[in-house]
Amino acid sequence: MIDKRLLGQERRKAKFRELVFSASEKTTFSIATTFFPQHWNQLQLIFSETLGYLDWLSADGELEEEIDEQGFSSWKVC
């Protein structure tokens, strides 16, 4: 069961990577609301999960966070 759960997490991670690659707007907000369009009433949860995957992809060297001069961040595929 653990292996099944881990495989599911890896698949979801790949979906987030693909979303960042294909999205026109790459902010955390736009990624979260695109991935979870039906959960606007649970923004804290979708941001938490989205940031977890984005941070994981960043730690693995697959994504890079860019912060503009106003302090807003966006993501790009490495």
N, CA, C and O atoms as a Tripos MOL2 file, in Angstrom:
@<TRIPOS>MOLECULE
protein
  312   311    78     0     0
PROTEIN
NO_CHARGES

@<TRIPOS>ATOM
      1 N           0.8100   -1.1850    0.0000 N.3       1 MET1
      2 CA          0.0000    0.0000    0.0000 C.3       1 MET1
      3 C           0.8650    1.2650    0.0000 C.2       1 MET1
      4 O           0.5220    2.2560   -0.6450 O.2       1 MET1
      5 N           1.9700    1.2260    0.7160 N.am      2 ILE2
      6 CA          2.8690    2.3840    0.7550 C.3       2 ILE2
      7 C           3.4150    2.6690   -0.6420 C.2       2 ILE2
      8 O           3.4490    3.8220   -1.0720 O.2       2 ILE2
      9 N           3.8380    1.6270   -1.3480 N.am      3 ASP3
     10 CA          4.3600    1.8180   -2.6940 C.3       3 ASP3
     11 C           3.3090    2.4220   -3.6210 C.2       3 ASP3
     12 O           3.6240    3.2660   -4.4610 O.2       3 ASP3
     13 N           2.0790    1.9910   -3.4670 N.am      4 LYS4
     14 CA          0.9810    2.5200   -4.2740 C.3       4 LYS4
     15 C           0.7870    4.0160   -3.9920 C.2       4 LYS4
     16 O           0.6110    4.8030   -4.9220 O.2       4 LYS4
     17 N           0.8170    4.4010   -2.7310 N.am      5 ARG5
     18 CA          0.6750    5.8140   -2.3540 C.3       5 ARG5
     19 C           1.8270    6.6550   -2.8980 C.2       5 ARG5
     20 O           1.6150    7.7470   -3.4240 O.2       5 ARG5
     21 N           3.0430    6.1400   -2.7670 N.am      6 LEU6
     22 CA          4.1980    6.8730   -3.2670 C.3       6 LEU6
     23 C           4.1390    7.0440   -4.7800 C.2       6 LEU6
     24 O           4.4840    8.1080   -5.2940 O.2       6 LEU6
     25 N           3.7130    6.0260   -5.4890 N.am      7 LEU7
     26 CA          3.5650    6.1100   -6.9350 C.3       7 LEU7
     27 C           2.5170    7.1650   -7.3000 C.2       7 LEU7
     28 O           2.6990    7.9180   -8.2570 O.2       7 LEU7
     29 N           1.4410    7.2170   -6.5520 N.am      8 GLY8
     30 CA          0.4150    8.2320   -6.7760 C.3       8 GLY8
     31 C           0.9550    9.6420   -6.5780 C.2       8 GLY8
     32 O           0.6100   10.5520   -7.3310 O.2       8 GLY8
     33 N           1.8010    9.8270   -5.5680 N.am      9 GLN9
     34 CA          2.4100   11.1330   -5.3230 C.3       9 GLN9
     35 C           3.3670   11.5140   -6.4620 C.2       9 GLN9
     36 O           3.4040   12.6700   -6.8830 O.2       9 GLN9
     37 N           4.1250   10.5550   -6.9460 N.am     10 GLU10
     38 CA          5.0260   10.8190   -8.0690 C.3      10 GLU10
     39 C           4.2390   11.2130   -9.3230 C.2      10 GLU10
     40 O           4.6440   12.1140  -10.0570 O.2      10 GLU10
     41 N           3.1250   10.5420   -9.5600 N.am     11 ARG11
     42 CA          2.2910   10.8760  -10.7240 C.3      11 ARG11
     43 C           1.7180   12.2900  -10.5990 C.2      11 ARG11
     44 O           1.6950   13.0510  -11.5670 O.2      11 ARG11
     45 N           1.2670   12.6180   -9.4160 N.am     12 ARG12
     46 CA          0.7100   13.9550   -9.2120 C.3      12 ARG12
     47 C           1.7940   15.0170   -9.3530 C.2      12 ARG12
     48 O           1.5420   16.0970   -9.8870 O.2      12 ARG12
     49 N           2.9720   14.7210   -8.8880 N.am     13 LYS13
     50 CA          4.1090   15.6260   -9.0330 C.3      13 LYS13
     51 C           4.3860   15.8860  -10.5150 C.2      13 LYS13
     52 O           4.6460   17.0230  -10.9080 O.2      13 LYS13
     53 N           4.3310   14.8460  -11.3250 N.am     14 ALA14
     54 CA          4.5450   14.9840  -12.7720 C.3      14 ALA14
     55 C           3.4560   15.8460  -13.4100 C.2      14 ALA14
     56 O           3.7320   16.6020  -14.3410 O.2      14 ALA14
     57 N           2.2330   15.7380  -12.9180 N.am     15 LYS15
     58 CA          1.1440   16.5700  -13.4420 C.3      15 LYS15
     59 C           1.3740   18.0440  -13.1170 C.2      15 LYS15
     60 O           1.0980   18.9140  -13.9420 O.2      15 LYS15
     61 N           1.8780   18.3210  -11.9200 N.am     16 PHE16
     62 CA          2.1970   19.7050  -11.5710 C.3      16 PHE16
     63 C           3.3230   20.2340  -12.4580 C.2      16 PHE16
     64 O           3.2750   21.3810  -12.9040 O.2      16 PHE16
     65 N           4.3280   19.4080  -12.7140 N.am     17 ARG17
     66 CA          5.4260   19.8390  -13.5800 C.3      17 ARG17
     67 C           4.9040   20.1660  -14.9700 C.2      17 ARG17
     68 O           5.2760   21.1870  -15.5480 O.2      17 ARG17
     69 N           4.0600   19.3210  -15.5040 N.am     18 GLU18
     70 CA          3.4920   19.5410  -16.8270 C.3      18 GLU18
     71 C           2.6380   20.8040  -16.8470 C.2      18 GLU18
     72 O           2.6580   21.5490  -17.8270 O.2      18 GLU18
     73 N           1.8970   21.0470  -15.7850 N.am     19 LEU19
     74 CA          1.0820   22.2480  -15.7050 C.3      19 LEU19
     75 C           1.9580   23.4980  -15.7290 C.2      19 LEU19
     76 O           1.6440   24.4590  -16.4310 O.2      19 LEU19
     77 N           3.0420   23.4930  -14.9790 N.am     20 VAL20
     78 CA          3.9510   24.6460  -14.9790 C.3      20 VAL20
     79 C           4.5390   24.8290  -16.3810 C.2      20 VAL20
     80 O           4.6580   25.9560  -16.8610 O.2      20 VAL20
     81 N           4.8980   23.7450  -17.0250 N.am     21 PHE21
     82 CA          5.4820   23.8150  -18.3690 C.3      21 PHE21
     83 C           4.4950   24.4300  -19.3620 C.2      21 PHE21
     84 O           4.8800   25.2580  -20.1870 O.2      21 PHE21
     85 N           3.2380   24.0330  -19.2870 N.am     22 SER22
     86 CA          2.2680   24.4340  -20.3050 C.3      22 SER22
     87 C           1.4620   25.6900  -19.9670 C.2      22 SER22
     88 O           0.8250   26.2640  -20.8510 O.2      22 SER22
     89 N           1.4780   26.1180  -18.7280 N.am     23 ALA23
     90 CA          0.6540   27.2630  -18.3100 C.3      23 ALA23
     91 C           1.1930   28.5730  -18.8550 C.2      23 ALA23
     92 O           2.4040   28.7700  -18.9560 O.2      23 ALA23
     93 N           0.2780   29.4620  -19.2050 N.am     24 SER24
     94 CA          0.7130   30.7840  -19.6500 C.3      24 SER24
     95 C           1.0840   31.6690  -18.4630 C.2      24 SER24
     96 O           2.0310   32.4530  -18.5370 O.2      24 SER24
     97 N           0.3320   31.5390  -17.3650 N.am     25 GLU25
     98 CA          0.6610   32.2500  -16.1380 C.3      25 GLU25
     99 C           1.1790   31.2330  -15.1370 C.2      25 GLU25
    100 O           0.5370   30.2090  -14.9020 O.2      25 GLU25
    101 N           2.3250   31.5030  -14.5490 N.am     26 LYS26
    102 CA          3.0080   30.5050  -13.7370 C.3      26 LYS26
    103 C           3.1600   30.9080  -12.2780 C.2      26 LYS26
    104 O           4.1320   30.5240  -11.6270 O.2      26 LYS26
    105 N           2.2100   31.6780  -11.7580 N.am     27 THR27
    106 CA          2.2460   32.0260  -10.3400 C.3      27 THR27
    107 C           1.6820   30.8590   -9.5330 C.2      27 THR27
    108 O           0.9870   29.9980  -10.0720 O.2      27 THR27
    109 N           1.9830   30.8400   -8.2620 N.am     28 THR28
    110 CA          1.4460   29.7940   -7.3960 C.3      28 THR28
    111 C          -0.0840   29.8330   -7.4040 C.2      28 THR28
    112 O          -0.7350   28.7890   -7.4430 O.2      28 THR28
    113 N          -0.6500   31.0290   -7.3680 N.am     29 PHE29
    114 CA         -2.1060   31.1610   -7.3860 C.3      29 PHE29
    115 C          -2.7070   30.5630   -8.6510 C.2      29 PHE29
    116 O          -3.6640   29.7920   -8.5820 O.2      29 PHE29
    117 N          -2.1530   30.9140   -9.7960 N.am     30 SER30
    118 CA         -2.7300   30.4090  -11.0510 C.3      30 SER30
    119 C          -2.5480   28.9020  -11.1820 C.2      30 SER30
    120 O          -3.4330   28.2150  -11.6940 O.2      30 SER30
    121 N          -1.4310   28.3890  -10.7320 N.am     31 ILE31
    122 CA         -1.2020   26.9410  -10.7860 C.3      31 ILE31
    123 C          -2.1830   26.2210   -9.8600 C.2      31 ILE31
    124 O          -2.7860   25.2180  -10.2430 O.2      31 ILE31
    125 N          -2.3350   26.7320   -8.6550 N.am     32 ALA32
    126 CA         -3.2410   26.0990   -7.6810 C.3      32 ALA32
    127 C          -4.6790   26.1010   -8.1750 C.2      32 ALA32
    128 O          -5.3580   25.0760   -8.1100 O.2      32 ALA32
    129 N          -5.1490   27.2360   -8.6660 N.am     33 THR33
    130 CA         -6.5480   27.3170   -9.0800 C.3      33 THR33
    131 C          -6.8060   26.5970  -10.4010 C.2      33 THR33
    132 O          -7.9390   26.2050  -10.6770 O.2      33 THR33
    133 N          -5.7850   26.4200  -11.2060 N.am     34 THR34
    134 CA         -5.9360   25.6320  -12.4270 C.3      34 THR34
    135 C          -5.9780   24.1460  -12.0890 C.2      34 THR34
    136 O          -6.7850   23.4070  -12.6520 O.2      34 THR34
    137 N          -5.1250   23.7070  -11.1840 N.am     35 PHE35
    138 CA         -5.0790   22.2890  -10.8090 C.3      35 PHE35
    139 C          -6.3090   21.8830  -10.0040 C.2      35 PHE35
    140 O          -6.7870   20.7540  -10.1170 O.2      35 PHE35
    141 N          -6.8160   22.8000   -9.1970 N.am     36 PHE36
    142 CA         -7.9660   22.5110   -8.3290 C.3      36 PHE36
    143 C          -9.1140   23.4940   -8.6060 C.2      36 PHE36
    144 O          -9.4850   24.2460   -7.7050 O.2      36 PHE36
    145 N          -9.6800   23.5160   -9.7980 N.am     37 PRO37
    146 CA        -10.7020   24.5330  -10.1150 C.3      37 PRO37
    147 C         -11.9800   24.3880   -9.2960 C.2      37 PRO37
    148 O         -12.7210   25.3590   -9.1470 O.2      37 PRO37
    149 N         -12.2460   23.2330   -8.7790 N.am     38 GLN38
    150 CA        -13.4870   22.9920   -8.0490 C.3      38 GLN38
    151 C         -13.3680   23.2650   -6.5490 C.2      38 GLN38
    152 O         -14.3360   23.0520   -5.8190 O.2      38 GLN38
    153 N         -12.2230   23.7270   -6.0720 N.am     39 HIS39
    154 CA        -12.0180   23.8760   -4.6240 C.3      39 HIS39
    155 C         -11.7160   25.3210   -4.2020 C.2      39 HIS39
    156 O         -10.8970   25.5390   -3.3090 O.2      39 HIS39
    157 N         -12.3520   26.2900   -4.8220 N.am     40 TRP40
    158 CA        -12.1320   27.6950   -4.4680 C.3      40 TRP40
    159 C         -12.4740   27.9800   -3.0090 C.2      40 TRP40
    160 O         -11.9470   28.9250   -2.4220 O.2      40 TRP40
    161 N         -13.3380   27.1830   -2.4320 N.am     41 ASN41
    162 CA        -13.7250   27.4030   -1.0390 C.3      41 ASN41
    163 C         -12.7080   26.8340   -0.0510 C.2      41 ASN41
    164 O         -12.8930   26.9470    1.1610 O.2      41 ASN41
    165 N         -11.6450   26.2290   -0.5560 N.am     42 GLN42
    166 CA        -10.6120   25.6450    0.3010 C.3      42 GLN42
    167 C          -9.2220   26.1320   -0.1230 C.2      42 GLN42
    168 O          -8.3040   25.3330   -0.3050 O.2      42 GLN42
    169 N          -9.0810   27.4420   -0.2760 N.am     43 LEU43
    170 CA         -7.8380   27.9980   -0.8100 C.3      43 LEU43
    171 C          -6.6140   27.6300    0.0190 C.2      43 LEU43
    172 O          -5.5560   27.3520   -0.5440 O.2      43 LEU43
    173 N          -6.7350   27.6210    1.3470 N.am     44 GLN44
    174 CA         -5.5730   27.2620    2.1730 C.3      44 GLN44
    175 C          -5.0840   25.8560    1.8500 C.2      44 GLN44
    176 O          -3.8800   25.6180    1.7640 O.2      44 GLN44
    177 N          -6.0000   24.9420    1.6740 N.am     45 LEU45
    178 CA         -5.6120   23.5610    1.3810 C.3      45 LEU45
    179 C          -4.9780   23.4240    0.0070 C.2      45 LEU45
    180 O          -3.9680   22.7350   -0.1420 O.2      45 LEU45
    181 N          -5.5600   24.0760   -1.0040 N.am     46 ILE46
    182 CA         -4.9880   23.9170   -2.3460 C.3      46 ILE46
    183 C          -3.6440   24.6300   -2.4640 C.2      46 ILE46
    184 O          -2.7590   24.1660   -3.1830 O.2      46 ILE46
    185 N          -3.4800   25.7760   -1.7520 N.am     47 PHE47
    186 CA         -2.1700   26.4310   -1.7620 C.3      47 PHE47
    187 C          -1.1310   25.5790   -1.0580 C.2      47 PHE47
    188 O           0.0030   25.4600   -1.5230 O.2      47 PHE47
    189 N          -1.5170   24.9870    0.0620 N.am     48 SER48
    190 CA         -0.5940   24.1390    0.8050 C.3      48 SER48
    191 C          -0.1160   22.9690   -0.0530 C.2      48 SER48
    192 O           1.0830   22.7010   -0.1350 O.2      48 SER48
    193 N          -1.0500   22.2810   -0.6850 N.am     49 GLU49
    194 CA         -0.6660   21.1440   -1.5180 C.3      49 GLU49
    195 C           0.1440   21.5880   -2.7370 C.2      49 GLU49
    196 O           1.1360   20.9530   -3.0950 O.2      49 GLU49
    197 N          -0.2810   22.6750   -3.3680 N.am     50 THR50
    198 CA          0.4400   23.1820   -4.5340 C.3      50 THR50
    199 C           1.8670   23.5580   -4.1760 C.2      50 THR50
    200 O           2.8030   23.1750   -4.8770 O.2      50 THR50
    201 N           2.0420   24.3010   -3.0970 N.am     51 LEU51
    202 CA          3.3950   24.6900   -2.6830 C.3      51 LEU51
    203 C           4.2530   23.4850   -2.3260 C.2      51 LEU51
    204 O           5.4590   23.4780   -2.5740 O.2      51 LEU51
    205 N           3.6330   22.4760   -1.7470 N.am     52 GLY52
    206 CA          4.3750   21.2560   -1.4400 C.3      52 GLY52
    207 C           4.9460   20.6240   -2.7050 C.2      52 GLY52
    208 O           6.1150   20.2400   -2.7380 O.2      52 GLY52
    209 N           4.1330   20.5180   -3.7320 N.am     53 TYR53
    210 CA          4.6150   19.9360   -4.9830 C.3      53 TYR53
    211 C           5.6250   20.8420   -5.6840 C.2      53 TYR53
    212 O           6.6250   20.3570   -6.2150 O.2      53 TYR53
    213 N           5.3750   22.1510   -5.6920 N.am     54 LEU54
    214 CA          6.3200   23.0720   -6.3250 C.3      54 LEU54
    215 C           7.6620   23.0500   -5.6070 C.2      54 LEU54
    216 O           8.7110   23.0560   -6.2510 O.2      54 LEU54
    217 N           7.6380   23.0240   -4.2780 N.am     55 ASP55
    218 CA          8.8890   22.9390   -3.5120 C.3      55 ASP55
    219 C           9.6120   21.6210   -3.7730 C.2      55 ASP55
    220 O          10.8370   21.5960   -3.8970 O.2      55 ASP55
    221 N           8.8630   20.5370   -3.8540 N.am     56 TRP56
    222 CA          9.4540   19.2250   -4.1350 C.3      56 TRP56
    223 C          10.1130   19.2320   -5.5170 C.2      56 TRP56
    224 O          11.2390   18.7620   -5.6760 O.2      56 TRP56
    225 N           9.4090   19.7630   -6.5070 N.am     57 LEU57
    226 CA          9.9800   19.8500   -7.8560 C.3      57 LEU57
    227 C          11.2120   20.7510   -7.8740 C.2      57 LEU57
    228 O          12.1780   20.4700   -8.5820 O.2      57 LEU57
    229 N          11.1800   21.8130   -7.1120 N.am     58 SER58
    230 CA         12.3260   22.7120   -7.0190 C.3      58 SER58
    231 C          13.5160   22.0140   -6.3560 C.2      58 SER58
    232 O          14.6480   22.1270   -6.8260 O.2      58 SER58
    233 N          13.2560   21.2970   -5.2720 N.am     59 ALA59
    234 CA         14.3270   20.5790   -4.5720 C.3      59 ALA59
    235 C          14.9560   19.5040   -5.4610 C.2      59 ALA59
    236 O          16.1470   19.2130   -5.3480 O.2      59 ALA59
    237 N          14.1490   18.9210   -6.3410 N.am     60 ASP60
    238 CA         14.6580   17.9130   -7.2770 C.3      60 ASP60
    239 C          15.3350   18.5310   -8.5000 C.2      60 ASP60
    240 O          15.8300   17.8090   -9.3650 O.2      60 ASP60
    241 N          15.3600   19.8590   -8.5750 N.am     61 GLY61
    242 CA         16.0090   20.5400   -9.6950 C.3      61 GLY61
    243 C          15.1670   20.5700  -10.9710 C.2      61 GLY61
    244 O          15.6900   20.8340  -12.0540 O.2      61 GLY61
    245 N          13.8700   20.3020  -10.8480 N.am     62 GLU62
    246 CA         13.0060   20.2910  -12.0270 C.3      62 GLU62
    247 C          12.3260   21.6290  -12.2760 C.2      62 GLU62
    248 O          11.9430   21.9230  -13.4080 O.2      62 GLU62
    249 N          12.1690   22.4420  -11.2390 N.am     63 LEU63
    250 CA         11.5710   23.7690  -11.3460 C.3      63 LEU63
    251 C          12.4840   24.7850  -10.7050 C.2      63 LEU63
    252 O          13.3300   24.4660   -9.8700 O.2      63 LEU63
    253 N          12.2830   26.0190  -11.1240 N.am     64 GLU64
    254 CA         13.0150   27.1260  -10.5180 C.3      64 GLU64
    255 C          12.0220   28.2350  -10.2150 C.2      64 GLU64
    256 O          11.1780   28.5710  -11.0460 O.2      64 GLU64
    257 N          12.1300   28.7990   -9.0260 N.am     65 GLU65
    258 CA         11.2720   29.9160   -8.6460 C.3      65 GLU65
    259 C          11.9590   31.2110   -9.0360 C.2      65 GLU65
    260 O          13.1420   31.4050   -8.7580 O.2      65 GLU65
    261 N          11.2120   32.0930   -9.6810 N.am     66 GLU66
    262 CA         11.7190   33.4130  -10.0430 C.3      66 GLU66
    263 C          10.9290   34.4520   -9.2580 C.2      66 GLU66
    264 O           9.7000   34.4040   -9.2170 O.2      66 GLU66
    265 N          11.6320   35.3850   -8.6380 N.am     67 ILE67
    266 CA         10.9830   36.4330   -7.8600 C.3      67 ILE67
    267 C          11.2660   37.7650   -8.5420 C.2      67 ILE67
    268 O          12.4230   38.1280   -8.7560 O.2      67 ILE67
    269 N          10.1940   38.4950   -8.8830 N.am     68 ASP68
    270 CA         10.3790   39.7620   -9.5850 C.3      68 ASP68
    271 C          10.7280   40.8830   -8.6070 C.2      68 ASP68
    272 O          10.8280   40.6560   -7.4010 O.2      68 ASP68
    273 N          10.9100   42.0870   -9.1330 N.am     69 GLU69
    274 CA         11.3380   43.2260   -8.3130 C.3      69 GLU69
    275 C          10.2970   43.6430   -7.2900 C.2      69 GLU69
    276 O          10.6280   44.3420   -6.3310 O.2      69 GLU69
    277 N           9.0490   43.2320   -7.4680 N.am     70 GLN70
    278 CA          7.9970   43.5430   -6.5020 C.3      70 GLN70
    279 C           7.8250   42.4330   -5.4630 C.2      70 GLN70
    280 O           6.9960   42.5530   -4.5610 O.2      70 GLN70
    281 N           8.5890   41.3710   -5.5830 N.am     71 GLY71
    282 CA          8.5300   40.2760   -4.6350 C.3      71 GLY71
    283 C           7.5630   39.1700   -4.9880 C.2      71 GLY71
    284 O           7.3470   38.2590   -4.1880 O.2      71 GLY71
    285 N           6.9700   39.2330   -6.1840 N.am     72 PHE72
    286 CA          6.0510   38.1940   -6.6210 C.3      72 PHE72
    287 C           6.8410   37.0510   -7.2710 C.2      72 PHE72
    288 O           7.7970   37.2830   -8.0110 O.2      72 PHE72
    289 N           6.4280   35.8320   -6.9830 N.am     73 SER73
    290 CA          7.1600   34.7030   -7.5410 C.3      73 SER73
    291 C           6.3660   34.0190   -8.6310 C.2      73 SER73
    292 O           5.1350   34.0550   -8.6540 O.2      73 SER73
    293 N           7.0970   33.3980   -9.5250 N.am     74 SER74
    294 CA          6.5310   32.5450  -10.5590 C.3      74 SER74
    295 C           7.4920   31.3870  -10.7390 C.2      74 SER74
    296 O           8.6050   31.4040  -10.2110 O.2      74 SER74
    297 N           7.0610   30.3840  -11.4850 N.am     75 TRP75
    298 CA          7.8130   29.1390  -11.6010 C.3      75 TRP75
    299 C           8.1320   28.8400  -13.0440 C.2      75 TRP75
    300 O           7.3430   29.1450  -13.9390 O.2      75 TRP75
    301 N           9.2810   28.2450  -13.2740 N.am     76 LYS76
    302 CA          9.6180   27.7960  -14.6260 C.3      76 LYS76
    303 C          10.2920   26.4320  -14.5520 C.2      76 LYS76
    304 O          10.9260   26.0810  -13.5580 O.2      76 LYS76
    305 N          10.1370   25.6840  -15.6190 N.am     77 VAL77
    306 CA         10.7430   24.3620  -15.7120 C.3      77 VAL77
    307 C          12.2060   24.5440  -16.0770 C.2      77 VAL77
    308 O          12.5360   25.3220  -16.9730 O.2      77 VAL77
    309 N          13.0750   23.8330  -15.3920 N.am     78 CYS78
    310 CA         14.5290   23.9090  -15.6620 C.3      78 CYS78
    311 C          14.8900   23.1190  -16.9180 C.2      78 CYS78
    312 O          16.0590   23.0680  -17.3000 O.2      78 CYS78
@<TRIPOS>BOND
     1     1     2 1
     2     2     3 1
     3     3     4 2
     4     3     5 am
     5     5     6 1
     6     6     7 1
     7     7     8 2
     8     7     9 am
     9     9    10 1
    10    10    11 1
    11    11    12 2
    12    11    13 am
    13    13    14 1
    14    14    15 1
    15    15    16 2
    16    15    17 am
    17    17    18 1
    18    18    19 1
    19    19    20 2
    20    19    21 am
    21    21    22 1
    22    22    23 1
    23    23    24 2
    24    23    25 am
    25    25    26 1
    26    26    27 1
    27    27    28 2
    28    27    29 am
    29    29    30 1
    30    30    31 1
    31    31    32 2
    32    31    33 am
    33    33    34 1
    34    34    35 1
    35    35    36 2
    36    35    37 am
    37    37    38 1
    38    38    39 1
    39    39    40 2
    40    39    41 am
    41    41    42 1
    42    42    43 1
    43    43    44 2
    44    43    45 am
    45    45    46 1
    46    46    47 1
    47    47    48 2
    48    47    49 am
    49    49    50 1
    50    50    51 1
    51    51    52 2
    52    51    53 am
    53    53    54 1
    54    54    55 1
    55    55    56 2
    56    55    57 am
    57    57    58 1
    58    58    59 1
    59    59    60 2
    60    59    61 am
    61    61    62 1
    62    62    63 1
    63    63    64 2
    64    63    65 am
    65    65    66 1
    66    66    67 1
    67    67    68 2
    68    67    69 am
    69    69    70 1
    70    70    71 1
    71    71    72 2
    72    71    73 am
    73    73    74 1
    74    74    75 1
    75    75    76 2
    76    75    77 am
    77    77    78 1
    78    78    79 1
    79    79    80 2
    80    79    81 am
    81    81    82 1
    82    82    83 1
    83    83    84 2
    84    83    85 am
    85    85    86 1
    86    86    87 1
    87    87    88 2
    88    87    89 am
    89    89    90 1
    90    90    91 1
    91    91    92 2
    92    91    93 am
    93    93    94 1
    94    94    95 1
    95    95    96 2
    96    95    97 am
    97    97    98 1
    98    98    99 1
    99    99   100 2
   100    99   101 am
   101   101   102 1
   102   102   103 1
   103   103   104 2
   104   103   105 am
   105   105   106 1
   106   106   107 1
   107   107   108 2
   108   107   109 am
   109   109   110 1
   110   110   111 1
   111   111   112 2
   112   111   113 am
   113   113   114 1
   114   114   115 1
   115   115   116 2
   116   115   117 am
   117   117   118 1
   118   118   119 1
   119   119   120 2
   120   119   121 am
   121   121   122 1
   122   122   123 1
   123   123   124 2
   124   123   125 am
   125   125   126 1
   126   126   127 1
   127   127   128 2
   128   127   129 am
   129   129   130 1
   130   130   131 1
   131   131   132 2
   132   131   133 am
   133   133   134 1
   134   134   135 1
   135   135   136 2
   136   135   137 am
   137   137   138 1
   138   138   139 1
   139   139   140 2
   140   139   141 am
   141   141   142 1
   142   142   143 1
   143   143   144 2
   144   143   145 am
   145   145   146 1
   146   146   147 1
   147   147   148 2
   148   147   149 am
   149   149   150 1
   150   150   151 1
   151   151   152 2
   152   151   153 am
   153   153   154 1
   154   154   155 1
   155   155   156 2
   156   155   157 am
   157   157   158 1
   158   158   159 1
   159   159   160 2
   160   159   161 am
   161   161   162 1
   162   162   163 1
   163   163   164 2
   164   163   165 am
   165   165   166 1
   166   166   167 1
   167   167   168 2
   168   167   169 am
   169   169   170 1
   170   170   171 1
   171   171   172 2
   172   171   173 am
   173   173   174 1
   174   174   175 1
   175   175   176 2
   176   175   177 am
   177   177   178 1
   178   178   179 1
   179   179   180 2
   180   179   181 am
   181   181   182 1
   182   182   183 1
   183   183   184 2
   184   183   185 am
   185   185   186 1
   186   186   187 1
   187   187   188 2
   188   187   189 am
   189   189   190 1
   190   190   191 1
   191   191   192 2
   192   191   193 am
   193   193   194 1
   194   194   195 1
   195   195   196 2
   196   195   197 am
   197   197   198 1
   198   198   199 1
   199   199   200 2
   200   199   201 am
   201   201   202 1
   202   202   203 1
   203   203   204 2
   204   203   205 am
   205   205   206 1
   206   206   207 1
   207   207   208 2
   208   207   209 am
   209   209   210 1
   210   210   211 1
   211   211   212 2
   212   211   213 am
   213   213   214 1
   214   214   215 1
   215   215   216 2
   216   215   217 am
   217   217   218 1
   218   218   219 1
   219   219   220 2
   220   219   221 am
   221   221   222 1
   222   222   223 1
   223   223   224 2
   224   223   225 am
   225   225   226 1
   226   226   227 1
   227   227   228 2
   228   227   229 am
   229   229   230 1
   230   230   231 1
   231   231   232 2
   232   231   233 am
   233   233   234 1
   234   234   235 1
   235   235   236 2
   236   235   237 am
   237   237   238 1
   238   238   239 1
   239   239   240 2
   240   239   241 am
   241   241   242 1
   242   242   243 1
   243   243   244 2
   244   243   245 am
   245   245   246 1
   246   246   247 1
   247   247   248 2
   248   247   249 am
   249   249   250 1
   250   250   251 1
   251   251   252 2
   252   251   253 am
   253   253   254 1
   254   254   255 1
   255   255   256 2
   256   255   257 am
   257   257   258 1
   258   258   259 1
   259   259   260 2
   260   259   261 am
   261   261   262 1
   262   262   263 1
   263   263   264 2
   264   263   265 am
   265   265   266 1
   266   266   267 1
   267   267   268 2
   268   267   269 am
   269   269   270 1
   270   270   271 1
   271   271   272 2
   272   271   273 am
   273   273   274 1
   274   274   275 1
   275   275   276 2
   276   275   277 am
   277   277   278 1
   278   278   279 1
   279   279   280 2
   280   279   281 am
   281   281   282 1
   282   282   283 1
   283   283   284 2
   284   283   285 am
   285   285   286 1
   286   286   287 1
   287   287   288 2
   288   287   289 am
   289   289   290 1
   290   290   291 1
   291   291   292 2
   292   291   293 am
   293   293   294 1
   294   294   295 1
   295   295   296 2
   296   295   297 am
   297   297   298 1
   298   298   299 1
   299   299   300 2
   300   299   301 am
   301   301   302 1
   302   302   303 1
   303   303   304 2
   304   303   305 am
   305   305   306 1
   306   306   307 1
   307   307   308 2
   308   307   309 am
   309   309   310 1
   310   310   311 1
   311   311   312 2
@<TRIPOS>SUBSTRUCTURE
     1 MET1         2 RESIDUE 1 A MET
     2 ILE2         6 RESIDUE 1 A ILE
     3 ASP3        10 RESIDUE 1 A ASP
     4 LYS4        14 RESIDUE 1 A LYS
     5 ARG5        18 RESIDUE 1 A ARG
     6 LEU6        22 RESIDUE 1 A LEU
     7 LEU7        26 RESIDUE 1 A LEU
     8 GLY8        30 RESIDUE 1 A GLY
     9 GLN9        34 RESIDUE 1 A GLN
    10 GLU10       38 RESIDUE 1 A GLU
    11 ARG11       42 RESIDUE 1 A ARG
    12 ARG12       46 RESIDUE 1 A ARG
    13 LYS13       50 RESIDUE 1 A LYS
    14 ALA14       54 RESIDUE 1 A ALA
    15 LYS15       58 RESIDUE 1 A LYS
    16 PHE16       62 RESIDUE 1 A PHE
    17 ARG17       66 RESIDUE 1 A ARG
    18 GLU18       70 RESIDUE 1 A GLU
    19 LEU19       74 RESIDUE 1 A LEU
    20 VAL20       78 RESIDUE 1 A VAL
    21 PHE21       82 RESIDUE 1 A PHE
    22 SER22       86 RESIDUE 1 A SER
    23 ALA23       90 RESIDUE 1 A ALA
    24 SER24       94 RESIDUE 1 A SER
    25 GLU25       98 RESIDUE 1 A GLU
    26 LYS26      102 RESIDUE 1 A LYS
    27 THR27      106 RESIDUE 1 A THR
    28 THR28      110 RESIDUE 1 A THR
    29 PHE29      114 RESIDUE 1 A PHE
    30 SER30      118 RESIDUE 1 A SER
    31 ILE31      122 RESIDUE 1 A ILE
    32 ALA32      126 RESIDUE 1 A ALA
    33 THR33      130 RESIDUE 1 A THR
    34 THR34      134 RESIDUE 1 A THR
    35 PHE35      138 RESIDUE 1 A PHE
    36 PHE36      142 RESIDUE 1 A PHE
    37 PRO37      146 RESIDUE 1 A PRO
    38 GLN38      150 RESIDUE 1 A GLN
    39 HIS39      154 RESIDUE 1 A HIS
    40 TRP40      158 RESIDUE 1 A TRP
    41 ASN41      162 RESIDUE 1 A ASN
    42 GLN42      166 RESIDUE 1 A GLN
    43 LEU43      170 RESIDUE 1 A LEU
    44 GLN44      174 RESIDUE 1 A GLN
    45 LEU45      178 RESIDUE 1 A LEU
    46 ILE46      182 RESIDUE 1 A ILE
    47 PHE47      186 RESIDUE 1 A PHE
    48 SER48      190 RESIDUE 1 A SER
    49 GLU49      194 RESIDUE 1 A GLU
    50 THR50      198 RESIDUE 1 A THR
    51 LEU51      202 RESIDUE 1 A LEU
    52 GLY52      206 RESIDUE 1 A GLY
    53 TYR53      210 RESIDUE 1 A TYR
    54 LEU54      214 RESIDUE 1 A LEU
    55 ASP55      218 RESIDUE 1 A ASP
    56 TRP56      222 RESIDUE 1 A TRP
    57 LEU57      226 RESIDUE 1 A LEU
    58 SER58      230 RESIDUE 1 A SER
    59 ALA59      234 RESIDUE 1 A ALA
    60 ASP60      238 RESIDUE 1 A ASP
    61 GLY61      242 RESIDUE 1 A GLY
    62 GLU62      246 RESIDUE 1 A GLU
    63 LEU63      250 RESIDUE 1 A LEU
    64 GLU64      254 RESIDUE 1 A GLU
    65 GLU65      258 RESIDUE 1 A GLU
    66 GLU66      262 RESIDUE 1 A GLU
    67 ILE67      266 RESIDUE 1 A ILE
    68 ASP68      270 RESIDUE 1 A ASP
    69 GLU69      274 RESIDUE 1 A GLU
    70 GLN70      278 RESIDUE 1 A GLN
    71 GLY71      282 RESIDUE 1 A GLY
    72 PHE72      286 RESIDUE 1 A PHE
    73 SER73      290 RESIDUE 1 A SER
    74 SER74      294 RESIDUE 1 A SER
    75 TRP75      298 RESIDUE 1 A TRP
    76 LYS76      302 RESIDUE 1 A LYS
    77 VAL77      306 RESIDUE 1 A VAL
    78 CYS78      310 RESIDUE 1 A CYS
